[in-house]
Amino acid sequence: MSAVKGVRLVVIAACSTALPVVAAACGDESEGRGTLPPIVTTTTTTTAPSTTTTYPEVYEVQPGDTLGKIAFMFGTTIEVLVQLNRIRDRNDLKSGTKLKLPPNPALTSTTAVLTTTTVAVGATGASSSLSG
């Protein structure tokens, strides 16, 4: 039994020595409140470059071209090409002929802007804002 008492005394001595050290390391909470500066605000802006696709107004017929191939290349129909260019014989398409092409409204250019603003955590709370 004396060995158990000795171990207990060692544990009690260790705890009584360690407790003031741990308490001192933690500090007093009342001193730390409201003393930290707010975190710096960060703003990030990302801009996607605008893209422009060139769509010709006129196409020069190449050897081996057909009205079907040309219509497919420019997203239109044979009928539109025939009417726009007043073609009498669809099968008589000669190399070097210049064909008018209809405007293509499907091709547009876009610019996207995304802005993100992060507001810092201050002494009284947190707040954040997202816009774009």
VEXDREN-46929 format. One record per residue (C-alpha): x, y, z. Coordinates in nm, 4 decimals. Layout:
BEGIN
+----------+----------+----------+
:     east :    north :       up :
+----------+----------+----------+
:        X :        Y :        Z :
...
+----------+----------+----------+
END
This chain:
BEGIN
+----------+----------+----------+
:     east :    north :       up :
+----------+----------+----------+
:   0.0000 :   0.0000 :   0.0000 :
:   0.2858 :   0.2329 :   0.0622 :
:   0.3886 :   0.2091 :  -0.3057 :
:   0.0418 :   0.3256 :  -0.4137 :
:   0.0590 :   0.6185 :  -0.1708 :
:   0.3978 :   0.7153 :  -0.3147 :
:   0.2650 :   0.7147 :  -0.6705 :
:  -0.0320 :   0.9262 :  -0.5625 :
:   0.1975 :   1.1784 :  -0.4012 :
:   0.4080 :   1.2027 :  -0.7188 :
:   0.0960 :   1.2575 :  -0.9335 :
:  -0.0368 :   1.5238 :  -0.6955 :
:   0.3001 :   1.7001 :  -0.6914 :
:   0.3228 :   1.6933 :  -1.0718 :
:  -0.0287 :   1.8332 :  -1.1104 :
:   0.0241 :   2.1075 :  -0.8552 :
:   0.3445 :   2.2106 :  -1.0370 :
:   0.1973 :   2.1937 :  -1.3887 :
:  -0.1313 :   2.3710 :  -1.3119 :
:   0.0178 :   2.7217 :  -1.2521 :
:   0.2354 :   2.6871 :  -1.5638 :
:  -0.0623 :   2.5967 :  -1.7851 :
:  -0.2763 :   2.8735 :  -1.6342 :
:  -0.0052 :   3.1333 :  -1.6972 :
:   0.0351 :   3.0218 :  -2.0593 :
:  -0.3365 :   3.0678 :  -2.1274 :
:  -0.3365 :   3.4307 :  -2.0149 :
:  -0.6208 :   3.6477 :  -1.9002 :
:  -0.9127 :   3.6574 :  -2.1467 :
:  -1.0247 :   4.0057 :  -2.0454 :
:  -0.7025 :   4.1612 :  -2.1795 :
:  -0.7242 :   4.0064 :  -2.5304 :
:  -1.0734 :   4.1163 :  -2.6332 :
:  -1.1049 :   4.4013 :  -2.8785 :
:  -0.7315 :   4.4496 :  -2.9261 :
:  -0.6755 :   4.2692 :  -3.2570 :
:  -0.6835 :   4.4799 :  -3.5756 :
:  -0.9254 :   4.3766 :  -3.8526 :
:  -0.7962 :   4.1563 :  -4.1333 :
:  -0.7136 :   4.3414 :  -4.4570 :
:  -0.9893 :   4.3492 :  -4.7219 :
:  -0.9161 :   4.1512 :  -5.0378 :
:  -1.0676 :   4.2227 :  -5.3808 :
:  -1.0282 :   3.9975 :  -5.6839 :
:  -1.1497 :   4.0843 :  -6.0339 :
:  -1.1509 :   3.8362 :  -6.3199 :
:  -1.2302 :   3.9537 :  -6.6720 :
:  -1.2747 :   3.7090 :  -6.9571 :
:  -1.1387 :   3.8551 :  -7.2812 :
:  -1.3983 :   3.9336 :  -7.5448 :
:  -1.3902 :   3.7069 :  -7.8455 :
:  -1.4663 :   3.8142 :  -8.1979 :
:  -1.5260 :   3.5641 :  -8.4741 :
:  -1.4930 :   3.6910 :  -8.8291 :
:  -1.7801 :   3.5917 :  -9.0531 :
:  -1.7250 :   3.6823 :  -9.4186 :
:  -1.9849 :   3.8607 :  -9.6289 :
:  -1.8594 :   3.6966 :  -9.9497 :
:  -1.7152 :   3.3509 : -10.0208 :
:  -1.5114 :   3.2604 : -10.3279 :
:  -1.6051 :   2.9174 : -10.4616 :
:  -1.3142 :   2.6696 : -10.4572 :
:  -1.2647 :   2.3656 : -10.6858 :
:  -1.4815 :   2.0791 : -10.5585 :
:  -1.7228 :   2.3056 : -10.3663 :
:  -2.0964 :   2.2459 : -10.3820 :
:  -2.3781 :   2.4651 : -10.2572 :
:  -2.4420 :   2.2029 :  -9.9880 :
:  -2.0809 :   2.2167 :  -9.8605 :
:  -2.0787 :   2.5964 :  -9.8618 :
:  -2.4156 :   2.6164 :  -9.6853 :
:  -2.2916 :   2.3733 :  -9.4192 :
:  -1.9640 :   2.5660 :  -9.3694 :
:  -2.1512 :   2.8880 :  -9.2979 :
:  -2.4502 :   2.7499 :  -9.1087 :
:  -2.7107 :   2.8308 :  -9.3691 :
:  -2.9169 :   2.6443 :  -9.6302 :
:  -2.8860 :   2.5882 : -10.0039 :
:  -3.2155 :   2.7751 : -10.0540 :
:  -3.0843 :   3.0873 :  -9.8791 :
:  -2.7674 :   3.0850 : -10.0948 :
:  -2.9718 :   3.0346 : -10.4148 :
:  -3.2082 :   3.3241 : -10.3337 :
:  -2.9383 :   3.5613 : -10.2065 :
:  -2.7158 :   3.5060 : -10.5123 :
:  -2.9969 :   3.4609 : -10.7711 :
:  -2.8537 :   3.1262 : -10.8819 :
:  -3.0473 :   2.9752 : -11.1740 :
:  -2.8763 :   2.6343 : -11.1944 :
:  -2.7736 :   2.4845 : -10.8614 :
:  -2.5490 :   2.2327 : -11.0358 :
:  -2.3555 :   2.4929 : -11.2366 :
:  -2.1261 :   2.6307 : -10.9662 :
:  -1.7946 :   2.7513 : -11.1058 :
:  -1.4662 :   2.7867 : -10.9189 :
:  -1.3842 :   3.1546 : -10.8570 :
:  -1.7495 :   3.2635 : -10.8373 :
:  -1.8101 :   3.5002 : -10.5459 :
:  -2.1175 :   3.4167 : -10.3402 :
:  -2.2854 :   3.6572 : -10.0991 :
:  -2.3349 :   3.5049 :  -9.7547 :
:  -2.6230 :   3.5845 :  -9.5201 :
:  -2.5345 :   3.7560 :  -9.1909 :
:  -2.4883 :   3.5141 :  -8.9052 :
:  -2.6596 :   3.6467 :  -8.5901 :
:  -2.5534 :   3.3398 :  -8.3901 :
:  -2.1973 :   3.4682 :  -8.3682 :
:  -2.1671 :   3.7276 :  -8.0951 :
:  -1.8926 :   3.8473 :  -7.8712 :
:  -1.9229 :   3.8374 :  -7.4944 :
:  -1.7379 :   3.9860 :  -7.2025 :
:  -1.7903 :   3.8491 :  -6.8539 :
:  -1.6781 :   4.0325 :  -6.5430 :
:  -1.6772 :   3.8653 :  -6.2037 :
:  -1.5927 :   4.0743 :  -5.8994 :
:  -1.5524 :   3.9204 :  -5.5560 :
:  -1.5033 :   4.1318 :  -5.2451 :
:  -1.4163 :   3.9789 :  -4.9094 :
:  -1.4599 :   4.1977 :  -4.6037 :
:  -1.2425 :   4.1193 :  -4.3027 :
:  -1.3424 :   3.9867 :  -3.9647 :
:  -1.3311 :   4.2761 :  -3.7179 :
:  -1.3469 :   4.2955 :  -3.3410 :
:  -1.7281 :   4.2962 :  -3.3457 :
:  -1.8067 :   4.0238 :  -3.5976 :
:  -1.7774 :   3.9098 :  -3.9600 :
:  -1.9305 :   4.0340 :  -4.2773 :
:  -1.8834 :   3.9367 :  -4.6402 :
:  -2.0122 :   4.0599 :  -4.9733 :
:  -2.0249 :   3.8958 :  -5.3175 :
:  -2.1170 :   4.0880 :  -5.6298 :
:  -2.0768 :   4.0353 :  -5.9993 :
+----------+----------+----------+
END
